[in-house]
Amino acid sequence: MTSIDNMAAEIMKGLTEYADLANESMKKAVKKTATSVKKEISSNAPKDTGAYAKSWAVKKTKENSHSLEMTVHSKNRYQLAHLLEKGHAKRGGGRVAGKPHISPAEESGVQLFEKLIETCK
């Protein structure tokens, strides 16, 4: 049993434990979402030699005790990302149609993250 004097300390302890669990759940959701987006981009990317699809990676950009930021990026083929996503002009005239593979992955990542956050509550 807790005395009146210790009640504030016990309440703070409980709130701190809850905040730590919420932060961990949030970080797990961010990691899972970033990995899912990377896999979806790689699987839907245009494949000529396959090097572009394999170049996608997930990088931890920033982390502290309350937040986590991750970036999905192409390690060495980043120059191609916009051209393949949106299309581009051909050298001899005409255009190459784009193959959207980044924006659909981003949209499904947002939906997955929202779903994971809802299940954490």
N, C-alpha and C positions, 0 to 999 in steps of 0.2 A: 504494500500500500504506500502511496506517495503522499507526503505532507504538502500543505499549501505552499511552503517555501520552495519545494522542488518541482511543483507542477509546471511552472514556466520552462524550466530546464528540460523536463520530460516532453513537453509539447514541442519545443524547438528540436529536440532530438528526433522525434517522430516526423516532423516536417522535413528535416534534413535528409533522413532516410528515404522519404517519399521522393524528394527532389532528385536524389542520386539515382534512384530506380527509374524515374522519368527520363533523366538525362541519358542513362544507358540504353533505355528502350528507343529513344529518339536517335541516338547514334547508330544503333543496329539497323533501324529503318533507313537511315541515310546510306549506310554501307550496302545494304541489300538492294536499294533502289539504284544506286550508282552501278553496281555490278550487273543488274538486270538491263539497264540502259545500254551499257557497253556490249553485252551479249546480243541485244536486239540490233544495234547498229552493225555489228560485225556480221551477223547472219543475213541482214537485208542489204548490205553494201554491194555495189557492183563488183563483180569478180572477173578481172581479166587474168591477172597472174595470182591474185589472192593476197598480194602484199598489202594492199590498202585495207582490206578487211581485217588482216592480222595486226595492223598497226594501232588499233584502238586499245586504249588503256585507261585505268582509273587511278587517279592520284589524289592523295590526301593533301588538300591545299592549306587548311587551317584547322586547328583543334585547340580547344581549351576545356576547362572543366564543365562548361555549360553548352558548348556547341561544337559541331563538326561540319566542315565544308569539304566536299570532294568534287573533283573535276574529271569529266570524261573527255578524253582528247585523243587525237591521232598523233602518235609519237614522232613519226618521220614523214608522213604523207599529208600533213595538215593543209598544204597548198591545194590539194585536190578536193578537199571536202566541199567547199562552196561550188566549185565547177561541177562536181558530180551531183550535188544536191539540186542545184538550180538550172543546170544546163549551161552551154557556152557556145560561142560562135566557132565555126570551123575555119581553118586556114584558107581554104579555097572558096569560101562563101557557104551560106546556109547555117543551120544550127544543129547542135546535138541536144536532144531532149534530156531534161534532168531526171534523175531517179531519186525521189525523196526517200531517204533512209534515216536521216538524223531527226527531222521534225516529228515523224510518227513515233520514234523511240522516246523523244522528249515528252510527248503527250502521254504516252502510256506510262512513263516514269512518274509523271505528276499524279496520275490516277493511282498507281501502285503506292506511292508515298502517302497519299491521302488515306488510302485503305489501311495501310500499316499503322498510321497515326491513330485512326479511329479504333483499331483493335487494341492499341496500347492503353486506352482510357479505362 
